[in-house]
Amino acid sequence: MAAQKDLYDAIVIGAGIQGCFTAYHLAKHRKRVLLLEQFFLPHSRGSSHGQSRIIRRAYPEDFYTQMMAECYQIWAQLEHEAGTQLYRQTGLLLLGMKENAELKIIQATLSRQGVEYQCLPSEELKQRFPNIRLARGEVGLLEKSGGVLYADKALRALQDAIRQLGGIVHDGEKVMEIKPGLLVVVKTTSRSYQAKSLIITAGPWTNRLLRPLGIELPLQTLRINVCYWREKVPGSYGVSQAFPCFLGFSLAPYHIYGLPSGEYPGLMKNTPDEHFILDRHPKYDNIVIGAGFSGHGFKLSPVVGKILYELSMKLMPSYDLTPFRISRFPCLGKAHM
């Protein structure tokens, strides 16, 4: 048996934004938590690195828009605790043809959820944002609460908060083996630990940890191309000029996201972009899995972390988890278990 000092209420594997928020919620609730990261922090191997991310409530699905309401509150709370700015409101401009189905669905969702937005017909769009070249017939929908999250700052703030709350963060410590049981044993390159529950938020390394536990999820590592475009007129696409984040629907099947210049002065960021997995292991109910976040998980991580904390502590989840259950994948039959 491991020494008592190596026994935790919960171990979280993976110190990306999801794992950090999970550990943060556990530590906030006075749980003894260990956060393990295979690489030395900070690193750029996963999907949580970089200086900026878009935050928005504009989604086709009501449940994401509902979750984002609490996310904004928790981001503000973390910002207050850290004493540093983590979010900047710029607005989010959605661009598409007037008849675009997804744009219509998002507008309907925002209306149902009481989110403030403004419809911009083509002429008004041209006047308001003259430095955007529009396609003929393209219209806009401006979600006023959209903006930029400062990702690197947020990760540092969370890791500091976890430590201040009594949590332990071990980086440069790769997990080599997981032994299920009433107490889960986690063996790393350095030592072994025991915990009442285990939360796996290991990004593209998730299935490497799950295969020995008899399950493989249909996860696909998503590579997102990030481009920086030099401004012809320096500052014209900056936050100071009220240039918003934007999301274009005109290049189906891809979405094109853009952020105002800020990470690198004079350069503007663009990226192309379903549902997460938030569930317990089908066989071991004290092993919780959070996966499938690449593309739009960062902004939702405050609530994702809360849900993973609730699952690990056997509490009633704050949200309906039907869209996020492992059981929605019919391919995961007994052969995978």
ZATIPA-628870 format. One record per residue (C-alpha): residue in three letters; x, y, z. Coordinates in steps of 0.5 Angstrom, whole numbers, plus 500, padded with zeros to 3 digits. Each point is the difference from the previous one (the first is absolute). Example, Ala and Ser with C-alpha at 12.3 -4.5 7.8 and 13.67 -1.06 7.14 Angstrom:
# residues 2
ALA525491516
SER502507498
This chain:
# residues 337
MET500500500
ALA502507499
ALA502505505
GLN494504503
LYS503506497
ASP499497493
LEU493499501
TYR495505496
ASP493502500
ALA501501492
ILE506499495
VAL499504494
ILE504498494
GLY502506495
ALA501507502
GLY497503494
ILE494505501
GLN495494501
GLY504497505
CYS502506504
PHE493503501
THR498493502
ALA506500505
TYR498507502
HIS493498502
LEU502494504
ALA505505504
LYS494505501
HIS496495503
ARG506498505
LYS502493496
ARG507497500
VAL501501493
LEU507498496
LEU500503493
LEU505496495
GLU503502494
GLN505496496
PHE504506497
PHE503506504
LEU496506500
PRO498504496
HIS500496494
SER497501493
ARG499492499
GLY492500501
SER495505498
SER500505506
HIS506504498
GLY500506497
GLN498507502
SER493501497
ARG494496499
ILE493503498
ILE494500506
ARG493500497
ARG493498502
ALA498499493
TYR499493499
PRO495496496
GLU498495506
ASP496503506
PHE504496505
TYR507503498
THR497507500
GLN497499507
MET507497502
MET503506498
ALA496505505
GLU504496506
CYS506500496
TYR500508500
GLN499500507
ILE506495502
TRP505504495
ALA498506504
GLN501497506
LEU507497498
GLU502507498
HIS498503506
GLU504495504
ALA506501496
GLY500507499
THR501500493
GLN496501494
LEU498494497
TYR494502495
ARG499506495
GLN494501497
THR500502493
GLY494497497
LEU499494496
LEU498501493
LEU497494496
LEU500501492
GLY496496495
MET495500495
LYS493502502
GLU497494499
ASN506496503
ALA496494505
GLU505500505
LEU500508501
LYS493500501
ILE500494505
ILE505504504
GLN496506500
ALA494496502
THR504497506
LEU502507502
SER493503500
ARG498494504
GLN505500505
GLY500508501
VAL507502497
GLU500507497
TYR502500493
GLN499505494
CYS498498493
LEU504504495
PRO498500493
SER505500494
GLU500508499
GLU501501508
LEU505495500
LYS504503495
GLN500507504
ARG501497507
PHE506496497
PRO503503494
ASN506496500
ILE497493500
ARG499498492
LEU493497500
ALA497495495
ARG494502496
GLY494499505
GLU504499506
VAL497502506
GLY502501508
LEU498498507
LEU503503505
GLU500497507
LYS502506505
SER503495505
GLY505497496
GLY508501501
VAL507498501
LEU502495506
TYR508501501
ALA501492500
ASP507500503
LYS499505506
ALA493496501
LEU504493501
ARG506504504
ALA494503505
LEU497493501
GLN506496501
ASP502506505
ALA493499503
ILE500493501
ARG507500504
GLN497506504
LEU494496502
GLY504494502
GLY500496494
ILE507497497
VAL502500493
HIS506496497
ASP502501493
GLY505496497
GLU497493502
LYS497496495
VAL495495502
MET502493499
GLU495495503
ILE493501503
LYS497494504
PRO493501501
GLY497498507
LEU496503506
LEU506504500
VAL503502494
VAL508499499
VAL504504495
LYS507499499
THR504505497
THR507501497
SER502502508
ARG495496505
SER493497501
TYR494504503
GLN494498502
ALA493503499
LYS493499502
SER498503493
LEU504501493
ILE498505495
ILE504499493
THR500507496
ALA506498496
GLY498503493
PRO503496494
TRP503495505
THR494498503
ASN499493497
ARG507498501
LEU498500508
LEU493497498
ARG502494496
PRO503496506
LEU493502504
GLY496496494
ILE498506496
GLU501504494
LEU497506498
PRO498503493
LEU505506501
GLN503503494
THR506505502
LEU498506496
ARG506505497
ILE498507500
ASN503504495
VAL502507503
CYS502506496
TYR502507501
TRP498505495
ARG504507500
GLU496506500
LYS501505494
VAL498505505
PRO503499507
GLY495500505
SER494500496
TYR498493502
GLY502501507
VAL495500506
SER502507501
GLN496501493
ALA494496503
PHE501495495
PRO497494502
CYS501492500
PHE497497494
LEU497493498
GLY499499493
PHE495495497
SER501501492
LEU505495499
ALA497494502
PRO501494503
TYR505505503
HIS499505505
ILE505506500
TYR502503507
GLY503507501
LEU503504505
PRO502507501
SER508502499
GLY503499507
GLU504494501
TYR505503496
PRO499507498
GLY498501493
LEU498493499
MET493497500
LYS498493501
ASN496495496
THR498493501
PRO495495497
ASP496496506
GLU489486509
HIS497499506
PHE505498506
ILE500494504
LEU499501508
ASP498493503
ARG502495505
HIS504494497
PRO495494498
LYS503495505
TYR504504505
ASP495506503
ASN506503504
ILE503502493
VAL498506497
ILE501502492
GLY500507497
ALA502500493
GLY499502493
PHE501508501
SER504502495
GLY497506496
HIS495503505
GLY502497507
PHE504506503
LYS494505501
LEU496494503
SER505498505
PRO498503506
VAL493496500
VAL504494497
GLY504500506
LYS494500505
ILE497495496
LEU506495501
TYR501502507
GLU492498501
LEU501493497
SER506499503
MET497501507
LYS493496498
LEU496507501
MET494502495
PRO503503494
SER498507499
TYR498499493
ASP497495496
LEU505495497
THR497497495
PRO503503494
PHE507498503
ARG499493502
ILE505494498
SER493496498
ARG499505494
PHE505496496
PRO497493498
CYS506498498
LEU503499507
GLY497493501
LYS502494505
ALA506499495
HIS503507502
MET498499508
